[in-house]
């Protein structure tokens, strides 16, 4: 782990907390990939990743991530959290894990794994139904 990796993780978390898609994608490489496993095809490239993030915030305007544990390694970060918010006025909370591959101080790939069963049970529908083409 380097100070640069720690700084990247802090800035990335702050950008998500601020719901700022531009600040988020600024921390990604140009050819980045964002794959929300179980939630559709991966978004490839900054523009597609930005669109996917905007769609996520549109579906849950109060989305937040309560960090549990972050693991730093050479060229990667793994983050465990509880994701909370509302979708169509219905509150939800589920566990999640993000696996980040890093390249030159930026995020080259983000793989997100959510507890879809819990999420579906809480909101009564597939929360990614509108973003599967993202």
N, C-alpha and C positions, 0 to 999 in steps of 0.2 A: 504494500500500500504506500502511496506517495501523498504528499500534501496536495498535489494537483488532483488526484483521484478523490480525495476527501472534499476538496473545494468543489469539484464537479458535482458530486452527490448532493452537497448542500445547496448549490445553485439550482440544480434540477428539482429538488424537493420544493424549494421556494417558488420556482416558476409554476409548478403544478398547483401549489397552495394558492397562488395568485390567479389561477385559471388564465394564464397568459400563453396561448398557443405559440406566439412568435418567439417568446423567450425560451419555451420548451424546445422548439425545433432548432433554435440557434445553437443548442448544445449537442445536436446530432450531426453526423457527417452528411455530406450531400447525397450519398447512396445508401443512407440508413434504411433499416427495416424495422417495422413495429408489428409484431404478431401477437394478437390477443388470442391465445389458443382456446378453441371452442367458441370463438366469436367471429368467425369468418376468415377470409383470406388475409394474408399479411399486406400491410401498406408498405410500399417500396418508394423511397425517395422522400425528400423533405416535404414536398408539396402534398403528397398523398398522406404522409404521417400527420401533417398539420390538419388536413381535412378530417382524418379519423379522430384527432383530439378535439376539434371543434364539435364534431357530432357527439362525442362522449359528454362534453360540457353542456350541450343543448339538451341531452336526455336527463342529465342530473346536474342542474345549476349549482347545487350546494355540495358537490362531491368533495370528499376529503379522504386523506389517507393517514391513519394513525400508525406510525412506525412502531414495529416491534423489535426487529433486529436487522442490522446491516452487516454483511460480510464483504470484506475487501480482499481482492486477490490481484495477481499480476494480470492486467488486461481485462479484468471483469469486476462486477459488483453484483451481489445478490441481496435483495431487500425483501423482508417479510413485513406484512402490514395487515391492518384491518381497513377495508374500504367501506365508507359510510356515505349516505346521502339519501336523496329521495328520487323516485322515478314516477312521474305522473302523480305526484302528491303522496306516494306510498314510501315510507321509510324502509331502508335496507341497510344491512351490514353483513359483510362476508370477508373471509380471509383471502389473502392474495400473496403472490410471490412474483417479483420481477427479477429477471436475469439479464444483465447488461453486458454486452461485449463492447470493449473500448478500443478506439484507434486514434492515435495522435491527440489525446486529451478530449475526445468527443465520444458520443455514443454512436457506435456503428450498428448495433442491433439491440432491440429491447423485446424480450419474450415475456409476456404476462400470462400468469396462470391464476385463475380465480376459482373459488368454490361455487361453481355454477349451480349446483343442486340447491344450496342454501339460498342463493340469490333468486333463482326461479321460484322457489317456495315462498319467499317473502313478497315478491312483487307480482306473482301470478302470471308472468309471461317471460319470454326471452328478451332480456334487456338490450341485446345487440341486433334485434330484428331490423332496425332502421340503418345500422352501420355495416351490415355484412358486405356491402359492396365497397366499403372504404379500404 
